[in-house]
């Protein structure tokens, strides 16, 4: 059975934020919520890297382990989803997640979290596929339409890969092998052939 995964190739990411914009527009995500974000490591230093981060849909998700109301569940493809009707906004998932994927709306009085929101791998939620209710709560269900997450499809440099974890891993292995390891094995002519 396939396990859906994301992988960002830091050697290709150019910090354009197309993945972030595509996600926000596709799912009509409210201000203050970022299901996906671009992070720069060692900013301004030699060897700085940029990567796109969202929910990694962990096989043993810590967010699901700490949720007191069990609002998290796994799809057949291994996508970690949550039920907003069950969520009580306690924030345990936010503190347990090493990627900071769970987000809370910034509206309302201080301390009033509201319902948690996170990346759904464009797989919607527990409502009927592509129903108006699913769209309102979780965004568009591209997986039910046979498509990949829009963040990966909109990546201009193909840095962000999404799909079956085994296939994504194989694609990345082939890229790394083709790139080589010395500094002369890398360049624009080599990087963007696939």
MOUR-V157816 format. One record per residue. RES is the residue in one small letter. PHI is phi in radians with two decimals (* if undefined). Layout:
BEGIN
<<RES,PHI> <RES,PHI>>
END
This chain:
BEGIN
<<x,*> <x,-1.22> <x,-2.08> <x,-1.27> <x,-2.49> <x,-1.86> <x,-2.60> <x,-1.93> <x,-1.45> <x,-1.11> <x,-1.29> <x,-1.87> <x,-1.12> <x,-1.94> <x,1.04> <x,-1.47> <x,1.16> <x,-1.11> <x,-1.13> <x,-1.14> <x,-1.12> <x,-1.06> <x,-1.11> <x,-1.08> <x,-1.25> <x,-1.11> <x,-1.85> <x,0.90> <x,-1.34> <x,-1.19> <x,-1.00> <x,1.67> <x,-1.88> <x,-2.27> <x,-1.19> <x,-2.37> <x,-2.51> <x,-1.82> <x,-2.07> <x,-1.87> <x,-1.80> <x,1.02> <x,-0.98> <x,1.42> <x,-1.74> <x,-1.02> <x,1.46> <x,-1.04> <x,-2.22> <x,-2.15> <x,-2.47> <x,-1.71> <x,-2.14> <x,-2.67> <x,-1.04> <x,-1.61> <x,0.86> <x,-1.04> <x,-1.14> <x,-2.16> <x,-1.11> <x,-1.13> <x,-1.09> <x,-1.21> <x,-1.18> <x,-1.70> <x,-1.17> <x,-1.27> <x,-1.97> <x,0.90> <x,-1.46> <x,-1.56> <x,-2.62> <x,-1.95> <x,-1.41> <x,-1.08> <x,-1.52> <x,1.47> <x,-1.37> <x,-1.54> <x,-2.11> <x,-2.40> <x,-1.81> <x,-1.16> <x,-1.26> <x,-1.59> <x,-1.05> <x,-1.89> <x,1.26> <x,-1.25> <x,1.55> <x,-1.02> <x,-1.09> <x,-1.07> <x,-1.30> <x,-1.43> <x,-1.33> <x,-1.26> <x,-1.80> <x,1.14> <x,-1.22> <x,-1.11> <x,-2.16> <x,-2.20> <x,-1.06> <x,-1.57> <x,-1.66> <x,1.62> <x,-1.18> <x,-1.00> <x,1.58> <x,-1.56> <x,-1.33> <x,1.45> <x,-1.39> <x,-1.21> <x,-2.33> <x,-2.77> <x,-1.04> <x,-1.90> <x,1.01> <x,0.98> <x,-1.89> <x,1.24> <x,-2.60> <x,-1.30> <x,-1.22> <x,-1.00> <x,-0.96> <x,1.03> <x,-1.39> <x,-1.03> <x,-1.16> <x,-1.11> <x,-1.07> <x,-1.13> <x,-1.49> <x,-2.14> <x,1.68> <x,-1.22> <x,-1.70> <x,-1.28> <x,-1.11> <x,-1.14> <x,-1.52> <x,1.41> <x,-1.97> <x,-1.52> <x,-0.98> <x,-1.15> <x,-1.00> <x,-1.28> <x,-1.18> <x,-1.54> <x,-1.18> <x,-1.20> <x,-1.77> <x,1.04> <x,-1.29> <x,-1.62> <x,-1.86> <x,-2.54> <x,2.50> <x,-1.01> <x,-0.95> <x,-1.18> <x,-1.22> <x,-1.05> <x,-1.10> <x,-1.14> <x,-1.03> <x,-1.16> <x,-1.02> <x,-1.11> <x,-1.08> <x,-1.10> <x,-1.10> <x,-1.14> <x,-1.15> <x,1.41> <x,-2.07> <x,-1.58> <x,-1.27> <x,-1.55> <x,-1.56> <x,-2.17> <x,3.07> <x,-1.06> <x,-1.15> <x,-1.60> <x,-1.13> <x,-1.94> <x,-1.39> <x,-1.86>>
END
